[in-house]
Amino acid sequence: MARMLLKDVQSRVRRAMTWIWDQEGTPGQRARGVSAGVFCGCFPFFGLQIILSVGMASLLRGNHLLAAAATLISNPFTYVPLYWFNYQVGDALIGNGQGPALNSISRSTLWEQGWGFSSRLLLGSAVVATILGAVLGLAAYALFHARESVKMPNGSNGSHS
């Protein structure tokens, strides 16, 4: 049973990686798509992340499908740690110690905490999104570029990003 499950997971990962590698565009276009998706995925705009990432990828001339897929950096498994971290970053940057402590925030008091909570979460999200989007976009570019160089003999594929 476990062996079948493991083979199924391996097969799905292999198909996902093939899908990523087979996306159209130059390494730069694909990396800009990844970067836009990661950037938008770091914000707590549930339901809008994909739309925002495709719009951003259009502005950056990046791959739309990779932008949409990269928003999955935030998913049900990463919501809590990602947004907790974003809040902590925002709280540290605002730094006046007046913000609500996370342990004092509950569903019923969230509206009362309002701007104090939201401003910290959004500022932290912006900082984390910028850094993570840039780092993962550059990493994606390096991987896509290396893959293109390997596919073409002598590394000259004629495309420029």
N, C-alpha and C positions, 0 to 999 in steps of 0.2 A: 504494500500500500504506500509506504513512505517513498519507496524507490520510484513508483509510478508518478507520485506527486512531484518528486524532484525532477524527473524527466520532463514532465509537463511544464514546470517552471523554467527549466533550461531551454526548452523549445520556445516558450513565449519570450524569454529574454533575447534569444538568438533572432527571432523574427522582429522584435522591436529594434534591435541594433541594426539589422539589415534595412529596416524601414528608414532609420535615421541616416545611415550612410548613403542610401539611394535617393535622398531628397535632392531636388534640383537646385541649381544655383552654384555660384562660386563659393569657395570656402568662406570668404568674407560675408556673402549674403546669408549663408546658413548660420554662421556664427552670430551675425546681427539679429537673426530670428531667435536664436537661443537666448541671447542677451536680453532682448525685449521681453521674452516670455518669463525669464527668471525675475527681471525687474518687476513686472506687473504681478507675478505670483507672490511676491513678498508683501503685498498690501492686502489688508483684510476686506477686499471688495468682492465678496463671494457672489458669483453669478456674473460679474463684470470683468473678471480677470482675463478671460479669453478674448473678449471683445476689445478690451483696452490693449492687449498684447498684439493683436492683429493690426490694430490701428497704429500702434507704435512701430511695428515691423514695416508697415507701409511707409511711414515717414522716414525710416532708416533704410529703406529698400532692402529689407531682410526677408527671409523665408517665412511665410505666414503659418504654414503647418508646424514648423519647428517652434515658432513663437507660441502657438496655442498649446503644443505639447509641453513646452518648458514651464508653463504655469503650474504644472503638476508638482513643482517644488513644494507647493503648499497643497496638502492633501489631508485626509482624515488622520493620518499617522503623524504628520508634522505640524498641524495647526497649533497645538498647544505649545510645543517647544519653540517654534518659529516666532509666534506672536508674543510669547513671554519674553524671549530674547529681544525682539524689537522694542517692546515696552521698556525693558531695562536700559537699552541703549538710549532711547528717548528721555527717560527719567534722568539718566546720568548727564545728558547734554543740557537739559533744562536746568538741572542741578540746584534748584533752590530748596529742595527738600519739602516743598509744599504739596507735592502730588500725592494722590491716594496710594497707599500701600496695596499691593496686589492681594494680600490676604484679607483686606477690608472690602474688597469689591465682590459683590454678588450680583446675581441677576436683578434683584430688587433694588439695589443701591446704584446700579450702573448709570441710570438716568440722573441720579443726584450727583454723581461724580462727574458726569458730562464732559466738559471741555478739558478738565484736568487729566482725565484718563485718555480721551481721544487725541489730544495734542501730543502726548507722550508716545502713544502707539503710532500715530502717523509720522511724527518726526523720526522715531526709531526705524520705522518701516522704510522711510525714504533713504536714510543713511545705509541701512543694511541692503536695501534693494540696489542702490547705486554701486556699492562695493561688490556684492555678490554677482550682480549682473555683469559688471566689468570683468571680474576674475573668471567667471564661468564662460563668458563670451570669448575672452582671450584664450582660455583653455580649449574651447570648442574650435576656435580658429586654428590653433596649433594642431589639433587632432585632424580636422578636415584637410588642412594644408598638407600635413604629413601623409595622409591617406591618398590625396591627389598625386603627390610626388611619387608614391610607391606605385600607383596605378599606371603612370606614364613613364616609359623609359626615359632616362636622363632628366626627369623632373620637369620637363617643359611641356606644360599642358595648354599654354596660350591664354589662360584666363587670368584676369587681374581682379583684385577685390578693391 
